[in-house]
Amino acid sequence: MKVNSNTILSRNIIIIALIQRRRKIKRRVREFWVHPIHSDRLLNGKFYTMHSKLLDFPKNFFTFYRMTITSFIPVEERLSVTIRYLATGASFNTLSFDYLMGASTIRNITKTTCEQIWNILQPLYMPIKQHDDWIKIADEFYSRTNFPNIIGAIDGKHIRMMQPEHSGSSYFNYKKFFSCVLMAWTDADYKFVYIDVGSYGTASDSEIFKTSEMGKRLSENRLNIPSGRYLPNYDDEHVYVSK
């Protein structure tokens, strides 16, 4: 196909105009963090003024949302399904009868809800450790066990499970049942520092740790671990323990 110079020129002009527009958008300064129009959301927002009323009128509910009341799944119900799944280990098919939802719907709900729980709680309860955090962990271990320079205890736990389809013997462990492995790195209070979940039951602890994200970060010196410290009760500068 032959492209003339006028076509190329027109395309270039359009590209330049888009670039300039993006630059103008980036330069805009936010005038409000919460616009005054939105400050009355709890009083005048459609969800708070309309949703509870629409529940009494299925036809209007469908007109408003383009879905039936039974298709609309509120946050509380999503959380209930997820917690029940985690607490009981019940299959999606079993929960489907309990909650009167499709098994695929429950599968999607538990996946997305768990992701959101992790995204919100991980920075609060399992934040990335800094230099001072490791020192605190080591000091706590020393005060309780009298072992110096210990920054954590690591072990794997086999979680019993049904054999996944087409998995062969990958999850069949040395204890003669199917499992995936939870590997945990804990501090002196048994609190998780790092975790790795889902490795094959056939894998050894050393293999799982080596291939896990925490293992890779440790070997690549990306965990903010401080430099080595002298052993207690030694003043000789030649006695040195590296990390």
C-alpha positions in Angstrom: 0.0 0.0 0.0 1.4 3.4 -1.0 1.4 6.1 1.7 1.7 9.7 0.5 3.5 12.5 2.3 0.3 14.2 3.3 -0.9 11.1 5.2 2.4 10.9 7.0 2.3 14.6 7.9 -1.3 14.2 9.2 -0.3 11.3 11.4 2.7 13.2 12.8 0.5 16.2 13.6 -2.0 14.0 15.5 0.9 12.4 17.5 2.4 15.7 18.4 -1.1 17.0 19.5 -1.6 14.0 21.8 1.8 14.4 23.4 1.2 18.1 24.1 -2.2 17.3 25.5 -0.7 14.7 27.9 1.9 17.2 29.0 -0.8 19.7 29.8 -2.7 17.1 31.8 0.4 16.2 33.9 1.0 19.9 34.7 -2.5 20.3 36.3 -2.4 20.9 40.0 -5.0 19.2 42.1 -7.3 21.8 43.6 -9.1 19.6 45.9 -8.2 16.2 47.5 -12.0 15.6 48.1 -14.1 17.9 45.9 -16.8 19.7 47.9 -19.4 18.2 45.6 -18.4 14.7 46.9 -18.2 15.6 50.6 -21.9 14.8 51.1 -21.6 11.3 49.6 -23.0 9.6 52.8 -26.1 11.8 52.7 -26.8 12.3 49.1 -24.9 9.6 47.2 -27.1 7.3 45.1 -25.9 4.1 46.9 -26.9 5.5 50.3 -30.1 7.0 49.2 -31.3 4.5 46.6 -29.8 1.1 47.2 -31.7 0.1 50.3 -35.0 1.3 48.8 -34.4 -0.5 45.5 -34.1 -3.8 47.4 -37.9 -3.7 48.0 -38.6 -3.3 44.3 -36.9 -6.0 42.2 -38.0 -4.5 38.8 -36.7 -1.1 39.7 -33.5 -2.7 41.0 -32.9 -4.4 37.7 -33.6 -1.2 35.8 -31.1 0.7 37.9 -28.3 -1.8 38.0 -29.1 -4.0 34.9 -28.9 -7.0 37.1 -31.2 -8.8 39.5 -31.1 -8.6 43.3 -29.8 -12.1 43.5 -26.9 -11.3 41.1 -25.8 -8.4 43.2 -23.3 -9.6 45.9 -22.5 -7.1 48.7 -19.1 -6.9 50.3 -20.3 -8.5 53.6 -21.4 -11.6 51.7 -18.2 -11.8 49.7 -16.2 -11.7 53.0 -18.4 -14.3 54.6 -17.9 -16.7 51.7 -14.1 -16.2 51.8 -13.8 -16.6 55.5 -16.0 -19.7 55.5 -13.8 -21.2 52.7 -10.6 -20.4 54.6 -12.0 -21.7 57.9 -13.4 -25.0 56.7 -11.5 -25.9 53.6 -14.8 -26.8 52.0 -14.9 -27.2 48.3 -16.4 -24.6 46.0 -19.1 -27.0 45.1 -20.1 -27.4 48.8 -20.1 -23.7 49.4 -22.2 -23.3 46.2 -25.0 -25.2 47.9 -24.5 -23.3 51.2 -24.6 -19.8 49.7 -26.7 -20.6 46.6 -24.1 -19.2 44.2 -22.3 -20.8 41.3 -19.1 -22.6 42.1 -17.2 -20.5 39.6 -18.6 -17.3 41.2 -17.4 -18.5 44.6 -14.0 -19.3 43.2 -13.7 -15.8 41.8 -14.9 -14.2 45.0 -12.4 -16.0 47.2 -9.5 -15.2 44.9 -10.2 -11.5 44.6 -11.1 -11.1 48.3 -8.0 -12.9 49.5 -5.9 -10.6 47.2 -7.5 -7.5 48.7 -7.0 -8.8 52.3 -3.4 -9.4 51.5 -2.9 -6.0 49.9 -4.4 -4.2 52.9 -3.0 -6.2 55.8 0.5 -7.2 54.6 1.9 -3.6 55.0 0.5 -3.5 58.5 1.3 -7.0 59.8 4.2 -8.2 57.6 6.0 -5.0 56.5 9.4 -5.1 54.8 12.0 -5.3 57.5 14.6 -2.5 57.9 18.0 -2.5 59.6 16.6 -1.7 63.1 13.9 -4.4 62.8 16.5 -7.1 62.3 18.5 -5.9 65.3 15.4 -6.0 67.5 14.6 -9.6 66.3 18.2 -10.7 67.0 18.2 -9.1 70.5 14.9 -10.7 71.4 16.2 -14.2 70.3 19.3 -13.7 72.4 17.3 -12.7 75.5 15.1 -15.7 75.2 17.4 -18.4 73.9 20.9 -17.1 74.7 21.8 -17.6 71.0 23.4 -14.5 69.5 22.8 -13.0 66.0 19.7 -15.0 65.2 17.3 -13.2 62.9 14.6 -15.8 62.5 13.5 -19.4 62.7 12.4 -21.1 59.4 10.4 -24.3 58.9 7.9 -25.8 56.5 4.5 -27.1 57.2 2.6 -29.6 55.0 -1.0 -28.6 54.4 -3.1 -31.7 53.7 -5.1 -31.4 50.5 -6.9 -33.4 47.8 -4.8 -34.3 44.8 -5.2 -31.6 42.1 -6.2 -32.8 38.7 -3.4 -33.8 36.4 -0.8 -33.2 39.0 0.7 -36.7 39.1 2.8 -37.3 42.2 4.0 -33.6 42.5 2.1 -33.0 45.7 2.5 -36.5 47.3 4.9 -36.0 50.2 7.1 -38.4 52.2 4.4 -38.7 54.8 2.3 -40.5 52.2 -0.4 -37.9 51.7 -1.0 -35.0 49.2 0.0 -31.6 50.4 1.3 -28.1 49.6 3.8 -26.5 51.8 3.6 -23.4 53.9 7.2 -22.2 54.7 7.4 -19.5 57.4 10.2 -17.3 58.7 9.3 -16.1 62.2 10.7 -13.9 64.8 11.1 -14.7 68.5 7.4 -14.1 69.2 6.4 -16.7 66.5 5.2 -13.9 64.3 5.6 -14.2 60.5 8.5 -12.2 59.0 8.2 -13.8 55.5 6.1 -16.7 54.1 6.0 -18.8 51.0 2.8 -20.8 50.3 1.9 -23.4 47.7 5.1 -25.3 46.9 4.8 -29.0 46.0 4.6 -31.5 48.8 7.4 -33.5 47.3 9.9 -30.6 47.6 12.3 -30.4 50.5 12.5 -27.4 52.9 15.9 -26.4 51.5 14.7 -26.6 47.9 11.6 -24.5 48.7 13.6 -21.9 50.6 16.2 -21.6 47.8 13.5 -21.0 45.1 11.2 -18.8 47.3 11.2 -15.0 47.1 12.5 -14.7 50.6 15.3 -17.1 49.8 16.3 -15.2 46.7 16.2 -11.9 48.5 18.5 -13.3 51.2 21.0 -14.7 48.8 21.0 -11.4 46.8 21.4 -9.3 50.0 18.1 -7.5 49.4 16.5 -7.9 52.9 18.1 -4.9 54.6 20.0 -7.2 57.0 22.7 -5.2 58.9 26.3 -6.1 58.7 27.9 -8.7 61.1 28.3 -8.1 64.8 30.8 -9.3 67.4 29.8 -12.2 69.5 28.8 -11.3 73.1 31.6 -11.1 75.7 34.3 -10.8 73.1 36.3 -7.6 72.8 38.9 -9.0 70.4 38.3 -7.2 67.1 39.5 -10.3 65.2 36.5 -12.3 66.5 33.9 -11.4 63.9 30.7 -13.0 62.7 29.4 -12.0 59.3 25.7 -12.1 58.4 
